[in-house]
């Protein structure tokens, strides 16, 4: 009888944890580049009824379930056009921007491409909203030059008018210039979430440059949260929680009846 109390209490507690995961997904439904998490359950140990531990019998009972882990879906979501110069949307799965905290030097990864031009002592750099430095293909902070945008636009238009096919040298030189770069992992499921849509690589994980990454400039990736899917999960958690609590109250009623008969 005591096991029924434990099983019901364990179930109620674990589905509360799942509801917390779902709530976090819903809370980030409008956050750029957010990737939803899913709670994975596993059964607790089964044991035999009216028999020894090692006996093979069909009469078994379980001990409930628990949240084994949470995993993140790093697939792509839709993009919203912003028209801003320093906004980037990653249009393929399992790819991340590499960013660095200038204070601690810690490296993290994100899919939020809402960047800004931040001023530092030695010039302007591409930074996140929190002031972290965006790294280029050489894993160095991406420095920006202060330029006259209107002048550059005029020069670009004049170059288009005077286009010459013999410009392979300049094209090759452009490929070596620092640029916004994307990195990937062979096992992204091991990335640790550290908040603010950022992830940290565990020991043994190595990021590799994705040279053919598809980036959409002037756009931001939408949150991956699916409202309909998450609301279904909310209903599942509520129902499961109520059933677990019902198990506890039923066990308590039975225990009370037995005690009254003894008395």
N, C-alpha and C positions, 0 to 999 in steps of 0.2 A: 504493500500500500504506500510506503514511503517513496518508492520509486516513481509512482504516478505524480506525486507532488513535484519531485525533481524534474521529471520530463516536461510537465506543464510549465514550470518556472523557466527551465532552459529554453523552451520554445518561445515563450513570451519575450525573454531577453534578447534572443537572437534575431527575431523579427523586428524588434525595436532598432537593432543595429542596421538591418536592411533598410528600414524606413528612414534612417539617418542618411544613408547613401543616396536614396531616391530624393530626399529633401535637398541634399546638396546639388544634385543634378538640376532640379527645378529652380533652385536659387541662382544658378549660373546660366539660365536659358538665354540671356541676352549678352553674355560675356564673350568677347571675341576669341576664337580659337579654343574654346573650352571643349574638353573631351569627356563624355559621361563615363561613370564607373558602374560596374555590375557586381553585385554580391553573389559569390558562389558558395553553396552550402555543401556540407558533407554529413553523412549519418554518423552518430556516435555508436559505440560498441553495442552489439546484440548479445543477449545471453539466453540460455535455455531455461525453460520452466520445468520444474519437477524432475530435473536430471542433472548429471554432472557437467562440469565446464566443457570437457572435451567430447561430450556425446553429440552425435549428429541426429538432430530431431527437428521435426517441422514445427514444433511448438516453441516458438521463440518470441521474445519481446525486445523492443529497442529502447534506447535511452534518450531519444530525441535527436536533434540536429544542431549544428553550429555553423557560423559563418567561417568558412575555411580561408577565404581570401577575397579581395576585390581586384578586378582587372579592368583595364582601360581600353576602350575602343579607339584606336588611332586612325580610323578611316577618315576620308575627306567629307566635309560638309559644304553647303553652298557658300558662295561669296557675294558680298555686297560691295558695289562700286562706291568709292568715296571720292576719287579724283585727287586725293592728296599725294604729294610727291613721295613721302616716306612710308606709305602704307603698302604692305605686301601680303598676299594670300598664297599659302602653299596649296597647290592643287593636286597633291598626291599623298597617299597614306604613308605612315611611319617615317616622316621627315620633320626636321626641327631646325629652328634657328639656334645657334650657339651664342649664349650671352655670358658676360662675366661681371661679377660684382667688383667695382673698382676699389672698394675698401678692403675686402678680404681676399680677392683674387679667385673666389669660388666660381666654378663653371656650372651652369645649368642650361636647360634646353626648354624651348617654348614654341608653340605654333601661333602665338599671338604676334602678328606682324605690324602692330600699331606703334611705329617708331617715331622718333623726334630728332631734331638736330640740337644736341646738348653742348653747351660751351664748357670747356675745361681750361686749365692753365695754358696748355700748349696748342689750343685751337678748338675746332668744333668736331664732334664725333656723333655717330649715329647711336642713339640710346633708346632704351625702353622708357615707359612712363615712370618707372621707379629709378631711372638714372643709371641702369646697368648698360654696359657697353656691348654693342653687337659686333661679333667677330666675323672676319672675312674668310676667304678660302685658305689663308695661311694661318688661321687662328690668332689673328692680330686685330686689335680694335680698329674699326672702320672709320678712318678720318675723313671728314668732309671739308671741302674748300668753300669759302664764302665767295660766291660768284654773282655776277649780274645776270639774272635769269632772262631778262628781256634781251640782253645782248647775245646770250647764248642761243636764244630762239631765233634771232635774226641771222646769226652765223649758220645755224643748222639749216634754215630755209635756203640761204644762198648756196650752201654746199650741195643741197639737193638739186638746185637748178644747174649747177656746174658739175654734175656727177660724172666721174670718170671710172671706167671699168678697171683701170690699173691701180687699185688701192689695196692690194693684198697685204702689203707690209703694215699699213696702219691697222688693218683688221687683226693681224696677228699680235700687234702691240697691245690692242685693247683687251685681248683675252687674258693678259698678265696683270692688268690693273686690279687693285682691290675692289671687291664687289660684295654685295649681299649674298651670302652663301647658305646652303642647306646641308645638314648632316643627317645621317641615318644610322640605325643599329640593326644588327642581325637578330637581336632578341629584345625588342622594345618593351615586351611585357615585364621585364625586370626593372624598368625605370621607376624610381620612387617619386611620388608626388610630394612637393615641398610647399605647395600653396601658390596663389597668384598665377595659376596656369603654367607653372614651371615644374620641371622634372630634373632629377639628379641621377646620374649614372652610378650604379653600384660597382664595387671592386670587381675587376675582371671584365668590365664592359668597355668597349672601345668604339668611339664614334668615327665613322668614315664619311668623307666628303662625297656628296651626291652631285656630281658635275652636271648631270643632265636633268636636274630638278626643274619642275615646271612652276614658275612663280608668276603671279599676276600682280603687276604694279598698279597702284591706285585703287586697291581693293582690299577687303578684310574678310577672312574666313568666319562664317557664322558659327555659333555654338552648335555642337553636335547633339544637344539634348532634344529628344522627340517628346513633345508634350503629351501626346496620346499614349505613347508607350509607358511613360513614367506614371501617368494617372492610373493605368492598369496595374502597375506595380504597387501604387498606393493602396488600391482596393484589395489586392492580394495580401499585403501586409496587415491591413486592418482585419480582414477575415481570419487570417492565420492567428493573429494576436488574440482575437476574441475566442477562437476555439481553444487556444492554449489556456486562457484564463478560465474558460468553462471547465476544462479538465481539472484545474485546481479546485474550483468550487464544488464540482461533483465528488472529487476525492474527499474533500472536507466533509461533505454531507454524509458520505458513506462511513467515514471515520467516526463522525458524531453518532450515527445510528448504531454502529457496533459498540461504542462506549456506553450508550444508553442501555443496550441490551445486557451488557456485562454488569451494569449497576443494579 
